[in-house]
């Protein structure tokens, strides 16, 4: 998880309304979230394979189909 240095904007009553982040921290946070989603997707795909819910295609078949 990237280190963040947020600044909070509040309304006149002191209730938080927005958060400001340096752009580099925002970009690092977005990349971290995307990587986390990719990891969850990969784990779900591996679980489907382990359960036998996915058909696997041998690499040799893929190469032959595409003329590689």
C-alpha positions in Angstrom: 0.0 0.0 0.0 1.5 3.4 -0.9 2.1 5.9 1.8 -0.5 8.6 1.5 -0.5 12.2 2.8 -4.2 13.3 2.4 -5.5 16.8 3.0 -9.1 16.9 4.1 -11.5 19.7 3.0 -14.4 20.4 5.3 -17.6 22.3 5.2 -18.2 25.3 7.6 -19.4 22.8 10.2 -16.1 20.9 10.1 -17.7 17.9 8.3 -15.2 16.3 5.8 -16.3 16.8 2.2 -13.3 16.1 0.0 -9.8 14.7 0.1 -6.8 16.0 -1.7 -3.8 13.8 -2.6 -0.6 14.6 -4.4 -1.0 13.3 -8.0 1.8 10.8 -7.6 0.2 9.3 -4.5 -3.2 9.1 -6.3 -1.6 7.4 -9.2 0.2 4.9 -6.9 -3.1 4.2 -5.1 -4.9 3.6 -8.3 -2.2 1.2 -9.5 -2.3 -0.6 -6.1 -6.1 -1.0 -6.5 -5.8 -2.3 -10.0 -3.1 -4.8 -9.0 -5.4 -6.0 -6.1 -8.3 -6.5 -8.5 -6.0 -8.4 -11.0 -4.9 -10.6 -8.1 -8.5 -11.3 -7.1 -9.3 -12.2 -10.7 -6.3 -14.5 -11.0 -7.2 -16.3 -7.8 -10.8 -16.7 -9.0 -9.6 -18.1 -12.3 -7.2 -20.6 -10.6 -10.1 -21.7 -8.3 -12.3 -22.4 -11.3 -9.5 -24.4 -12.9 -8.9 -26.3 -9.7 -12.7 -27.1 -9.5 -12.6 -28.3 -13.1 -15.0 -25.5 -14.1 -12.7 -24.3 -16.9 -11.5 -26.2 -20.0 -7.8 -25.9 -20.5 -6.3 -25.8 -24.0 -2.9 -27.2 -24.4 -0.3 -24.7 -25.6 0.6 -26.9 -28.5 -3.0 -26.7 -29.8 -3.0 -22.9 -29.4 0.3 -22.6 -31.4 -1.0 -24.9 -34.1 -4.3 -23.0 -34.4 -2.5 -19.7 -34.9 0.3 -21.1 -37.1 3.0 -20.5 -34.6 
